[in-house]
């Protein structure tokens, strides 16, 4: 059963990594996917553009709308939402996947880095949600999914990279608040976070190579996201899901399929005890 057939899914930061993987997973159901990301032309180091992902979506059986989007720009966000409505006539699901990371203590964090993380993580999640909510209210199973961690208020998650933690927790606070605010409208708002590090460009750049090799493939997050956004929005909201735990609850038992290097001990992600 293709649960996302003809659904319109707006994904930020979808030109590579987890966003791309979620897009391709949804494309298998014949979904209409907005690939909203900054990368319009090939990056000198990183793979993927909005156009390459759009082509992959179509190969998988979905329909794609590649849109250049800097999630920090309010006018661009509103324009992309308007173009989505013009093209597809609706928005059923918003996935706030775009994220910025800089792991450093307070004195080693330039303010421009703090500003970037707050703008891309917390502010953009709020702003993209705000722009999509009027359209989501018209859907029969609307979802907002934020790729952000559970709100774990232990000092150890703040002391080494305070600015990053605050920015990601800002996304999670959007989940906490909007889930209750929008409950009466039937719009589900949930967060999803990986139990282990995921083999993306962000991990390759910001972590040692050994951690990258001890990571899982982005497909585990895509499969978990699929489980969330195909759930009944009126029954599944306000949750802080962890990918492995969610998939186990939905009957998945083979997690070796997700390991980048099966047999290598996995590296636990941030914010989880």
C-alpha positions in Angstrom: 0.0 0.0 0.0 1.4 3.4 -1.0 0.5 5.5 1.9 2.1 8.7 0.5 0.6 8.5 -3.0 -0.1 12.0 -4.2 0.9 13.6 -0.8 2.8 16.9 -1.1 5.9 16.9 1.1 8.0 20.0 1.6 11.5 19.1 2.7 14.2 21.6 3.6 17.8 20.8 3.1 16.9 18.0 0.7 19.8 18.2 -1.7 21.9 15.6 0.2 22.2 13.4 3.3 19.1 12.6 5.4 16.8 15.1 3.5 17.6 13.4 0.2 17.1 9.9 1.7 13.7 10.9 3.1 12.7 12.3 -0.3 13.7 9.1 -2.1 11.8 7.0 0.4 8.7 9.0 -0.1 9.1 9.0 -3.8 8.7 5.2 -3.8 5.1 5.8 -2.8 4.5 8.3 -5.6 4.6 11.4 -3.5 5.0 14.9 -4.7 8.2 16.3 -3.2 9.5 19.8 -2.9 13.3 19.7 -2.8 13.9 23.0 -1.0 17.6 23.7 -0.6 20.4 26.2 -1.3 22.4 24.0 -3.6 21.4 24.9 -7.1 24.8 24.2 -8.7 27.3 21.4 -7.9 29.3 22.0 -4.7 33.1 21.7 -5.1 33.2 19.0 -2.4 29.7 17.9 -1.5 27.6 15.7 -3.7 24.0 16.6 -4.8 21.9 19.5 -5.9 18.2 20.2 -5.9 18.2 19.1 -9.5 20.0 15.8 -9.1 17.7 14.9 -6.2 14.6 15.9 -8.3 15.8 13.5 -11.1 16.2 10.7 -8.6 12.8 11.3 -7.1 11.2 11.0 -10.6 13.2 7.8 -11.3 11.7 6.4 -8.0 8.2 7.2 -9.2 7.5 10.5 -7.5 7.0 14.0 -8.8 9.5 16.7 -7.8 9.7 20.5 -7.6 13.2 21.7 -7.0 13.3 25.1 -5.4 16.3 27.2 -4.3 15.7 28.1 -0.7 17.9 29.7 1.9 15.8 28.9 5.0 17.1 32.1 6.7 15.3 34.3 4.2 11.6 34.9 5.0 10.7 36.2 1.5 12.3 33.0 -0.1 10.4 30.8 2.3 7.1 32.4 1.5 7.9 32.4 -2.2 8.7 28.6 -2.1 5.5 27.8 -0.3 3.5 29.9 -2.9 5.3 28.0 -5.7 4.4 24.7 -4.1 0.7 25.6 -3.9 0.8 26.9 -7.5 2.4 23.6 -8.7 0.7 21.0 -6.4 -2.3 22.8 -4.9 -1.6 21.8 -1.3 0.9 20.9 1.3 0.4 17.8 3.5 3.7 17.4 5.2 6.6 19.7 6.2 9.9 18.2 7.1 12.3 20.7 8.8 15.5 18.9 8.0 17.9 21.8 7.2 20.5 22.2 9.9 23.8 24.0 10.7 26.4 22.6 13.1 29.5 24.1 14.8 30.7 22.2 17.9 32.7 24.4 20.1 32.7 25.9 23.6 31.6 29.4 24.2 34.9 31.3 23.8 35.6 29.4 20.6 32.3 30.1 18.9 32.3 33.1 16.6 29.0 35.1 16.9 28.5 34.6 13.1 28.4 30.9 13.7 25.9 31.3 16.6 23.8 33.5 14.3 23.9 30.9 11.5 22.9 28.0 13.8 20.0 29.9 15.4 18.8 31.1 11.9 19.0 27.7 10.2 17.9 25.6 13.1 15.5 27.3 15.5 14.3 30.3 13.5 13.9 28.5 10.2 11.9 25.7 11.8 9.5 28.2 13.3 9.3 30.3 10.1 8.8 27.4 7.7 6.2 25.9 10.0 4.4 29.3 10.2 4.4 29.5 6.4 3.0 26.0 5.9 0.5 25.8 8.7 -2.4 27.5 6.9 -2.1 24.9 4.1 -1.5 22.0 6.4 -4.8 22.8 8.1 -6.5 21.8 4.9 -4.9 18.3 4.7 -6.7 15.2 6.1 -3.4 13.9 7.6 -1.0 16.8 8.1 2.4 16.5 9.7 5.3 18.6 10.7 8.5 16.6 11.4 11.5 18.3 12.9 14.9 16.6 12.9 15.8 17.6 16.4 16.6 15.8 19.7 14.7 15.1 22.8 14.9 17.9 25.3 17.4 16.5 27.7 18.3 19.2 30.2 21.5 17.7 31.6 24.4 20.1 31.7 26.7 17.7 29.9 24.8 18.3 26.6 25.4 22.1 27.0 28.9 22.5 28.3 31.0 21.5 25.2 28.9 23.2 22.5 26.3 25.5 24.1 25.4 27.4 21.0 24.7 24.3 18.9 22.7 22.7 21.7 20.6 25.8 22.2 19.8 26.0 18.5 18.8 22.4 18.2 16.8 22.5 21.3 15.0 25.5 19.8 13.8 23.2 17.1 12.6 20.7 19.7 10.8 23.5 21.6 8.9 24.2 18.4 7.8 20.6 18.5 6.8 20.8 22.1 4.8 24.0 21.7 3.3 23.6 18.3 2.1 20.0 19.0 -0.1 21.3 21.7 -1.0 24.6 19.9 -2.0 22.7 16.7 -3.6 19.7 18.3 -7.1 21.0 17.8 -6.4 21.5 14.1 -5.3 17.9 13.7 -1.7 18.8 12.7 0.8 16.4 14.1 4.2 17.9 15.2 6.9 15.5 16.1 10.7 15.3 16.4 13.0 12.6 15.1 16.6 12.0 16.2 19.1 9.2 15.4 20.4 6.9 18.1 23.7 6.7 16.4 25.7 9.1 14.2 24.5 9.1 10.6 27.0 8.9 7.7 26.4 12.3 6.2 28.6 15.2 5.1 28.1 16.9 8.4 29.6 13.9 10.3 32.4 13.6 7.8 33.4 17.2 8.2 32.8 17.8 12.0 33.8 14.4 13.5 36.9 12.1 13.2 36.9 9.6 10.4 36.5 6.7 12.9 33.2 8.1 14.0 32.0 8.4 10.4 32.9 4.7 9.8 31.0 3.8 13.0 27.8 5.4 11.8 24.6 4.2 10.2 23.4 5.0 6.7 20.8 7.8 6.3 18.3 5.2 5.2 17.5 4.4 8.8 16.3 8.0 9.4 14.3 7.9 6.1 12.5 4.7 7.2 11.8 6.2 10.6 10.5 9.4 9.2 8.2 7.4 6.9 6.7 5.7 9.9 6.0 9.0 11.6 4.5 10.9 8.6 2.3 7.9 7.6 0.8 7.8 11.2 -2.6 9.2 12.1 -1.8 12.9 12.8 -4.6 13.1 15.4 -3.1 10.2 17.4 0.7 10.6 17.0 1.8 14.1 18.0 4.2 15.8 20.5 6.7 12.9 20.4 10.5 12.9 20.4 11.2 9.8 18.5 14.5 8.0 18.3 15.0 6.2 15.0 15.9 2.7 16.3 13.3 2.7 19.0 10.6 3.8 16.7 11.4 1.2 14.0 11.6 -1.5 16.7 8.1 -0.6 17.8 7.0 -0.9 14.2 8.4 -4.4 13.8 11.9 -3.8 12.4 14.4 -6.2 13.8 17.3 -6.2 11.4 19.5 -3.1 12.0 22.6 -4.5 10.4 21.1 -3.4 7.1 21.6 0.2 8.2 25.2 0.0 9.3 27.8 1.7 7.1 30.3 -1.0 8.2 28.4 -4.0 9.8 30.3 -5.4 12.7 31.9 -2.1 13.6 30.7 -0.8 17.0 28.3 2.0 16.5 28.9 5.6 17.8 26.1 7.0 19.9 24.7 10.4 18.8 24.5 13.5 20.9 21.7 14.3 23.4 20.9 10.7 24.2 21.8 8.9 27.5 
